Amino acid sequence: MWGYRVPAGVMKHYTPADMIQMYKYQEVNGDTTVFVGEKASADRRYSYFIGMENPNLSRYVVFYDNQVILHSEMLRDPDYHFTLDEIREYAAIIEKKSVYIKEVIEDLNLTTRLRNKELSLQRKTVNMVTLLRSIVIDILNDPKYANCHIEFAFSEEYIPVEADEILMWRAINNLIYNALVHNDDGVKITVSVEKKERVRITIADDGKGFKKEELNRIFDRYYRGTNTGDAHKGSGLGMAIAHDIIKAHQGEIVINSEEGRGTVVKITL
């Protein structure tokens, strides 16, 4: 009904789905954060959008667990008398939730900076064979995944890529973990790398696969597929971060999946 300094091309009417999309993501451009709200006036309720064109301004949606606050308040309350074991138990819960919140905020910051092209890549020559082998070994050294079946294959011992080693590690690690948490314990995962005209990295599993509607959203921020088990308590940004890291390296990432037959992730650098 009314606008002030509205950029050219911005829609004048929004469906509820449009509003959700605008609120969750920065749809105008890389420098603009849009705030969505509502104002009641007499017998009407107005929705409003305010866009702030400032690359240093970001908006985050944070979820917190009320139990953390409850345990903290109980520990402070002089009317409660806890045993040493109870104190240790509650302290462990608080520590676990605090670490989780820290990780979520760090993931939010990383994906926002990647999508807004604010993160400078620290490129150097990285042997992708060594990097991928180290990631696989690191995962198998985790007691939780010690019995998992992960195979590693490579076409030659030295396959160099100009990449940010820390970010590339993060991307590949996220993709392999995604194959683990979306499938049963007996899943077989194959990680391979080969060099032809370009470098091709493949992460394939013979697990549950994804439904078509899930596959179309797998790189969305905060999206978590229905196959994810209760043990997976991530931020919901792992796949989005992997996608954004590969794109920041001018690479390509494609996922093919068939429900009941498994998933193949192909990365080209």
C-alpha positions as CSV (number, residue, x, y, z in Angstrom):
1,M,0.0,0.0,0.0
2,W,2.9,2.3,0.6
3,G,6.6,2.4,0.0
4,Y,9.6,4.6,0.6
5,R,12.8,4.4,-1.5
6,V,11.8,1.0,-2.8
7,P,14.3,-0.5,-5.2
8,A,13.2,-1.0,-8.8
9,G,11.9,-4.5,-9.5
10,V,10.9,-5.3,-6.0
11,M,7.5,-7.0,-5.7
12,K,4.5,-5.0,-4.4
13,H,2.5,-8.0,-3.3
14,Y,3.7,-11.1,-1.3
15,T,2.2,-14.5,-0.6
16,P,3.0,-16.1,2.8
17,A,5.5,-18.3,1.1
18,D,7.2,-15.2,-0.4
19,M,7.4,-13.6,3.1
20,I,9.0,-16.7,4.6
21,Q,11.5,-16.9,1.7
22,M,12.4,-13.2,2.2
23,Y,12.7,-13.6,5.9
24,K,15.0,-16.6,5.8
25,Y,17.3,-15.4,3.0
26,Q,18.7,-12.2,1.6
27,E,16.8,-12.0,-1.7
28,V,17.4,-8.4,-2.8
29,N,21.2,-8.5,-3.2
30,G,24.3,-9.6,-1.3
31,D,24.4,-6.3,0.7
32,T,20.8,-6.1,1.8
33,T,19.2,-7.7,4.9
34,V,15.4,-7.6,4.9
35,F,13.4,-7.4,8.2
36,V,9.8,-8.6,8.2
37,G,7.2,-7.6,10.8
38,E,3.6,-6.8,11.4
39,K,1.7,-3.8,12.8
40,A,-1.9,-3.7,14.0
41,S,-3.9,-0.5,13.4
42,A,-7.6,-0.3,14.2
43,D,-9.2,-3.3,12.5
44,R,-6.3,-4.0,10.1
45,R,-3.0,-5.7,10.4
46,Y,-0.2,-4.6,8.1
47,S,2.9,-6.5,7.1
48,Y,6.0,-4.6,6.5
49,F,9.4,-5.2,4.9
50,I,12.4,-3.0,5.8
51,G,15.6,-3.6,3.8
52,M,18.9,-2.4,5.2
53,E,21.6,-2.1,2.5
54,N,24.6,-2.6,4.6
55,P,27.2,-5.5,4.1
56,N,28.1,-5.3,7.8
57,L,24.5,-5.9,9.0
58,S,23.1,-9.4,9.3
59,R,20.0,-11.0,10.8
60,Y,20.1,-14.4,12.5
61,V,17.3,-16.6,13.8
62,V,18.5,-18.3,17.0
63,F,16.8,-21.2,18.8
64,Y,17.6,-22.0,22.4
65,D,16.7,-24.8,24.8
66,N,14.8,-23.7,27.9
67,Q,16.3,-26.5,29.9
68,V,19.7,-24.8,29.8
69,I,18.2,-21.7,31.5
70,L,16.2,-23.9,33.9
71,H,19.3,-25.8,35.0
72,S,21.3,-22.6,35.4
73,E,18.6,-21.0,37.5
74,M,18.4,-24.1,39.7
75,L,22.1,-24.1,40.3
76,R,21.9,-20.4,41.4
77,D,18.8,-20.9,43.7
78,P,19.9,-21.0,47.4
79,D,16.8,-23.2,48.2
80,Y,18.2,-26.0,46.1
81,H,20.9,-28.3,47.5
82,F,22.6,-30.5,45.0
83,T,24.9,-33.4,45.3
84,L,28.3,-33.2,43.5
85,D,27.0,-35.7,40.9
86,E,23.9,-33.6,40.2
87,I,26.1,-30.5,39.7
88,R,28.3,-32.3,37.3
89,E,25.3,-33.6,35.4
90,Y,23.7,-30.2,35.0
91,A,27.1,-28.6,34.2
92,A,27.6,-31.1,31.4
93,I,24.2,-30.3,30.0
94,I,24.9,-26.5,30.1
95,E,28.3,-27.1,28.5
96,K,26.9,-29.3,25.7
97,K,24.2,-26.8,24.8
98,S,26.6,-23.8,25.0
99,V,28.9,-25.6,22.5
100,Y,26.0,-26.3,20.3
101,I,24.9,-22.6,20.3
102,K,28.4,-21.5,19.5
103,E,28.6,-23.9,16.6
104,V,25.3,-22.8,15.2
105,I,26.3,-19.1,15.3
106,E,29.7,-19.9,13.7
107,D,27.9,-21.8,10.9
108,L,25.5,-19.0,10.4
109,N,28.3,-16.5,10.1
110,L,30.2,-18.7,7.7
111,T,27.3,-19.4,5.3
112,T,26.3,-15.7,5.3
113,R,29.8,-14.6,4.5
114,L,30.2,-17.2,1.8
115,R,26.9,-16.2,0.1
116,N,27.6,-12.5,0.3
117,K,31.2,-13.1,-1.1
118,E,32.7,-11.5,2.0
119,L,35.1,-14.3,2.8
120,S,38.5,-14.3,1.2
121,L,39.8,-17.8,0.3
122,Q,43.3,-18.6,1.5
123,R,44.2,-20.6,-1.6
124,K,47.3,-22.7,-1.9
125,T,48.2,-25.9,-3.7
126,V,46.5,-28.8,-2.0
127,N,46.9,-32.5,-2.9
128,M,43.3,-33.6,-2.9
129,V,44.4,-37.3,-2.5
130,T,46.1,-36.5,0.8
131,L,43.2,-34.2,2.0
132,L,40.5,-36.8,1.2
133,R,42.5,-39.7,2.7
134,S,43.0,-37.7,5.9
135,I,39.3,-36.9,6.2
136,V,38.3,-40.5,5.8
137,I,40.8,-41.6,8.4
138,D,39.7,-38.9,10.8
139,I,36.1,-40.0,10.5
140,L,37.0,-43.7,11.0
141,N,39.0,-42.7,14.1
142,D,35.8,-41.4,15.7
143,P,34.6,-44.2,17.9
144,K,31.0,-43.4,16.8
145,Y,31.9,-44.3,13.2
146,A,34.7,-46.8,13.8
147,N,32.6,-49.7,12.3
148,C,31.4,-47.8,9.3
149,H,32.4,-49.0,5.8
150,I,34.2,-46.2,3.9
151,E,36.3,-47.0,0.8
152,F,38.8,-44.5,-0.7
153,A,40.0,-44.6,-4.3
154,F,42.1,-42.3,-6.4
155,S,43.4,-42.3,-10.0
156,E,46.9,-41.1,-9.1
157,E,48.8,-40.3,-5.9
158,Y,49.2,-36.5,-6.6
159,I,46.2,-34.5,-7.7
160,P,46.8,-30.8,-7.0
161,V,44.1,-28.1,-6.6
162,E,44.4,-24.5,-5.8
163,A,42.0,-24.3,-2.8
164,D,41.4,-23.1,0.7
165,E,42.4,-26.2,2.6
166,I,40.4,-25.6,5.7
167,L,37.2,-24.7,3.9
168,M,37.6,-27.6,1.4
169,W,38.1,-30.0,4.4
170,R,34.9,-28.6,5.9
171,A,32.9,-29.1,2.7
172,I,34.0,-32.7,2.1
173,N,33.7,-33.6,5.7
174,N,30.1,-32.3,5.8
175,L,29.2,-34.4,2.7
176,I,30.6,-37.6,4.1
177,Y,28.9,-37.1,7.5
178,N,25.7,-36.4,5.7
179,A,25.9,-39.8,4.1
180,L,26.5,-41.4,7.5
181,V,23.7,-39.6,9.5
182,H,21.0,-40.1,6.8
183,N,21.6,-43.9,6.5
184,D,21.7,-47.0,8.6
185,D,24.9,-48.4,10.2
186,G,25.5,-50.8,7.4
187,V,25.8,-48.2,4.7
188,K,28.7,-48.5,2.3
189,I,30.3,-45.2,1.3
190,T,32.9,-44.7,-1.4
191,V,35.0,-41.6,-1.7
192,S,37.0,-41.2,-4.9
193,V,39.0,-38.5,-6.7
194,E,40.3,-38.5,-10.3
195,K,41.9,-36.0,-12.6
196,K,41.0,-35.6,-16.3
197,E,40.3,-32.2,-17.8
198,R,39.2,-31.2,-14.3
199,V,39.3,-32.7,-10.9
200,R,36.3,-34.9,-10.0
201,I,35.5,-35.9,-6.4
202,T,32.7,-38.4,-5.9
203,I,31.0,-39.4,-2.6
204,A,28.6,-42.3,-3.2
205,D,26.6,-44.5,-0.8
206,D,24.2,-47.4,-1.2
207,G,21.8,-46.1,1.5
208,K,18.2,-44.9,1.7
209,G,18.4,-42.2,-0.9
210,F,16.3,-39.1,-1.0
211,K,12.8,-38.4,-2.2
212,K,12.7,-36.0,-5.2
213,E,11.1,-33.2,-3.2
214,E,13.9,-33.6,-0.5
215,L,16.6,-33.6,-3.2
216,N,15.5,-30.3,-4.6
217,R,15.9,-28.7,-1.1
218,I,19.0,-30.4,0.2
219,F,21.2,-27.4,-0.2
220,D,18.7,-25.0,1.4
221,R,19.8,-23.5,4.7
222,Y,18.2,-25.1,7.8
223,Y,16.7,-27.9,5.8
224,R,17.0,-31.4,7.3
225,G,15.8,-34.4,5.5
226,T,13.4,-36.9,6.9
227,N,16.0,-39.7,7.0
228,T,18.1,-37.9,9.7
229,G,18.2,-39.8,12.9
230,D,17.7,-38.4,16.4
231,A,21.5,-38.5,17.0
232,H,22.0,-35.8,14.4
233,K,21.7,-32.5,16.2
234,G,23.6,-30.2,13.7
235,S,22.7,-26.7,12.8
236,G,21.0,-27.7,9.6
237,L,23.6,-25.7,7.6
238,G,26.1,-28.5,6.8
239,M,25.0,-29.2,3.2
240,A,24.4,-25.5,2.5
241,I,27.9,-24.7,3.7
242,A,29.4,-27.5,1.6
243,H,27.5,-26.2,-1.5
244,D,28.6,-22.6,-0.8
245,I,32.3,-23.6,-0.3
246,I,32.4,-25.5,-3.6
247,K,30.7,-22.5,-5.4
248,A,33.2,-20.1,-3.8
249,H,36.0,-22.2,-5.4
250,Q,34.2,-21.8,-8.8
251,G,33.4,-25.5,-8.6
252,E,30.3,-27.4,-9.4
253,I,28.4,-29.8,-7.1
254,V,25.6,-32.1,-8.2
255,I,23.6,-34.7,-6.2
256,N,21.8,-37.7,-7.8
257,S,19.7,-39.9,-5.7
258,E,17.1,-42.6,-5.9
259,E,15.0,-43.6,-3.0
260,G,16.0,-47.0,-1.7
261,R,19.1,-47.2,-3.9
262,G,21.5,-44.6,-2.6
263,T,23.0,-41.2,-3.3
264,V,25.9,-39.9,-5.4
265,V,27.5,-36.5,-4.9
266,K,29.8,-35.2,-7.7
267,I,32.1,-32.3,-7.2
268,T,34.0,-30.8,-10.1
269,L,36.9,-28.4,-9.5
